[in-house]
Amino acid sequence: MAESFGVDPERYDRTRPAYPDELISRIAGDSVLDVGCGTGTAARQLRRAGTAGRTVLGVEPDERMAAFARRAGLAVEVATFEDWAPAGRTFDAVTAGTAWHWVDPVAGAVKAAEVLRTGGRFAAFWHTFQTPPALADAFADAFRAAVPDPPFDPRGAVAQGPDPYRPILDRTAGGIRAAGAFGEPEEWRFAWARTYTRDEWLDQLPTSGALTHLPPEALAGILAAVGTAIDAMGGAFTLPYATIAVTAIRR
């Protein structure tokens, strides 16, 4: 699944939300390594927010996503972070936007420490959101109709609940502690909201990892059911988000 998002990188880049400016501005330094950079959403924000000479290097396992990011002017090397060769390079910050859950939490933290300069910051961050119950029900019912024995909870795929990423956040903090090279990890949380029209939500929904492998007819059925639910809500809805970062300083 980690390498399935490159099926449609244009849609992914167009529909996935950017990260709060307040988060991006708290990541300092003239050189940034962005792990799992995807199409470059966070990397572009980091580059714009830095000093005139700031460099941002992406590491991305999917060549299709990396190619999109390169077309946007980013430097990207294709590899998983665990296999990536730093070749003696060091950085002021190591970041991962909606990607660190694909990285081994301990091996990743150890490698981040190896390439961070003393005093540099590691920050992994994710968007969490609470889908309206009617919309979550429509998605889950349609998904189970398309995949009668799903390997995961379809409701969880649309992030129902107040803190669905808690296990991932805790694993990330545990990996940082196990690496033995960082100060105590802390969490940053930024609350915001976005209103989606029916078409906007259905445009981004196929970028979910739960849907990237489905055959076209199954995906069409799910989108139709979700679209009907949004129509019943008046054709649009407001989604509350919280962007959460787990971060620590290299000792």
C-alpha positions in Angstrom: 0.0 0.0 0.0 2.9 2.4 0.8 3.8 2.4 -2.9 0.3 2.5 -4.3 -0.3 6.3 -4.0 1.7 7.0 -7.2 -1.2 5.5 -9.2 -2.5 9.1 -9.7 0.1 11.6 -8.4 -1.7 14.5 -10.0 -4.9 13.8 -8.1 -3.0 13.1 -4.9 -1.2 16.5 -5.1 -4.3 18.4 -6.1 -6.6 17.0 -3.3 -4.4 16.2 -0.3 -4.4 19.2 2.1 -1.3 21.2 2.9 0.1 21.5 6.5 -0.6 24.5 8.8 1.8 27.4 8.3 2.3 27.5 12.1 3.8 24.0 12.0 6.0 24.6 9.0 7.4 27.9 10.5 8.5 26.0 13.7 10.9 23.9 11.7 14.2 25.8 11.5 17.4 25.4 9.6 19.0 25.9 6.2 18.9 22.2 5.1 15.9 19.9 5.4 15.5 16.2 4.6 11.9 15.3 3.9 11.2 11.6 4.3 8.5 10.1 2.2 8.1 13.4 0.4 5.4 12.1 -2.0 4.5 14.7 -4.5 6.3 17.3 -2.4 3.5 19.0 -0.5 5.4 19.5 2.7 8.7 19.9 0.9 7.4 22.9 -1.1 6.0 24.5 2.0 9.3 24.0 3.9 11.2 25.5 1.0 9.0 28.6 0.8 9.1 29.2 4.5 12.8 29.0 4.9 15.7 31.4 4.3 16.6 32.3 0.7 19.3 29.6 0.7 17.3 26.8 2.3 17.6 23.4 0.6 15.1 20.7 0.8 15.9 17.1 -0.3 13.2 14.5 -0.6 13.5 10.8 -0.2 10.6 8.9 -1.7 10.2 5.1 -2.5 7.7 5.6 -5.4 9.3 6.7 -8.6 6.0 8.1 -9.9 5.6 10.4 -6.9 9.2 11.4 -7.0 8.9 12.3 -10.7 6.0 14.6 -9.9 7.9 16.3 -7.1 10.9 16.8 -9.4 8.6 18.5 -12.0 7.8 20.9 -9.2 11.4 21.7 -8.9 12.3 19.6 -5.9 15.4 17.4 -5.5 14.3 13.8 -4.8 16.2 10.6 -4.4 14.2 7.3 -4.8 14.6 4.9 -1.9 12.9 3.8 1.3 14.4 5.8 4.2 15.8 2.6 5.8 17.7 1.8 2.5 18.6 5.4 1.6 22.3 6.2 1.5 23.1 9.7 3.0 26.7 9.6 1.6 28.0 11.7 4.5 25.4 14.4 4.2 23.9 16.0 7.3 20.8 18.2 7.8 19.4 20.8 10.2 16.0 19.1 10.2 14.4 15.8 9.2 10.7 15.8 8.5 8.0 13.4 7.4 4.5 14.5 6.4 1.9 11.7 6.6 4.7 9.2 5.9 6.5 8.0 9.0 4.0 5.2 9.7 5.6 3.5 6.6 9.0 3.7 8.3 10.3 1.3 11.0 10.0 3.6 14.0 13.3 2.6 15.7 15.5 2.1 12.6 14.0 5.3 11.2 14.8 7.3 14.3 18.3 6.0 14.5 18.9 7.0 10.8 17.4 10.4 11.4 19.8 10.9 14.3 22.7 9.9 12.1 22.0 12.6 9.5 20.9 15.3 11.9 23.3 17.9 13.1 23.5 18.5 16.9 20.5 20.6 17.8 18.6 19.7 14.7 15.0 18.8 14.8 13.1 15.7 13.8 9.4 16.1 13.1 6.9 13.6 11.9 3.3 14.9 11.4 -0.1 13.8 10.2 -3.5 15.1 9.6 -6.3 13.6 11.7 -10.0 14.3 11.1 -13.4 13.2 12.2 -15.7 12.4 9.3 -19.4 13.1 10.0 -21.1 9.8 11.2 -23.5 9.6 8.2 -20.6 9.9 5.8 -18.6 7.3 7.7 -21.5 4.9 7.7 -22.1 5.3 3.9 -18.4 4.7 3.2 -18.2 1.7 5.5 -21.3 0.1 4.1 -20.3 0.6 0.5 -16.8 -0.7 1.2 -18.0 -3.9 2.8 -20.4 -4.4 -0.2 -17.3 -4.1 -2.5 -15.0 -6.0 -0.2 -17.0 -8.5 1.8 -14.2 -9.5 4.1 -12.1 -6.3 4.5 -8.7 -6.7 6.1 -9.3 -3.5 8.2 -12.2 -1.6 9.7 -13.6 0.6 6.9 -14.8 3.2 9.4 -11.2 3.5 10.6 -10.1 4.2 7.1 -12.0 7.5 7.2 -10.5 8.3 10.6 -13.6 8.1 12.9 -12.8 8.9 16.5 -11.1 11.7 18.5 -7.5 10.5 18.1 -7.2 7.8 15.5 -3.5 8.2 15.1 -2.7 7.6 18.8 -1.0 4.2 18.2 1.2 5.7 15.4 2.1 8.7 17.5 3.0 6.5 20.4 5.1 4.2 18.2 6.9 7.3 16.8 7.7 8.7 20.2 8.8 5.2 21.4 11.2 4.9 18.4 12.7 8.3 19.2 13.3 7.3 22.8 14.8 3.9 21.7 17.3 5.7 19.3 18.9 7.2 22.4 20.1 10.3 20.6 17.2 12.7 21.1 15.8 14.8 23.9 12.3 13.8 25.1 9.8 13.8 22.3 6.9 16.3 22.4 3.7 16.7 20.5 2.5 19.8 18.6 -1.2 20.0 17.8 -2.9 22.4 15.4 -6.7 22.6 15.0 -8.3 23.8 11.8 -11.2 23.0 9.5 -12.1 22.8 5.8 -15.4 22.8 4.0 -15.7 20.2 1.2 -18.2 20.2 -1.6 -19.5 16.9 -2.9 -17.1 17.0 -5.9 -14.1 18.0 -3.8 -14.5 15.1 -1.4 -15.1 12.6 -4.2 -12.0 13.9 -6.0 -9.7 13.2 -3.0 -11.3 10.0 -1.7 -9.6 7.7 -4.3 -6.2 8.8 -2.9 -7.0 6.9 0.3 -4.8 3.9 0.8 -7.9 1.8 1.4 -9.1 2.5 -2.2 -5.9 2.7 -4.3 -6.0 -1.1 -5.1 -9.7 -1.5 -5.8 -11.0 -2.3 -9.3 -12.7 0.6 -11.1 -16.3 -0.8 -10.7 -15.8 -1.2 -6.9 -14.4 2.3 -6.5 -17.3 3.7 -8.6 -19.9 2.1 -6.3 -18.2 3.5 -3.2 -18.0 7.0 -4.7 -21.7 6.8 -5.7 -22.8 5.9 -2.2 -20.6 8.5 -0.5 -21.8 11.1 -3.0 -25.5 10.3 -2.2 -24.7 10.8 1.5 -23.2 14.2 0.9 -26.2 15.2 -1.2 -28.4 14.3 1.8 -26.2 16.6 3.9 -26.9 19.5 1.6 -24.1 18.9 -0.9 -21.2 20.0 1.3 -19.9 19.5 4.9 -17.2 21.0 7.1 -14.5 18.6 8.3 -12.6 19.4 11.6 -8.9 18.6 11.3 -6.1 18.4 13.8 -2.5 18.2 12.4 -0.3 16.5 15.0 3.5 16.4 15.1 5.8 14.2 17.1 9.1 16.1 17.4 12.4 16.0 19.2 15.8 17.7 19.2 19.0 15.8 18.3 21.3 15.9 21.4 
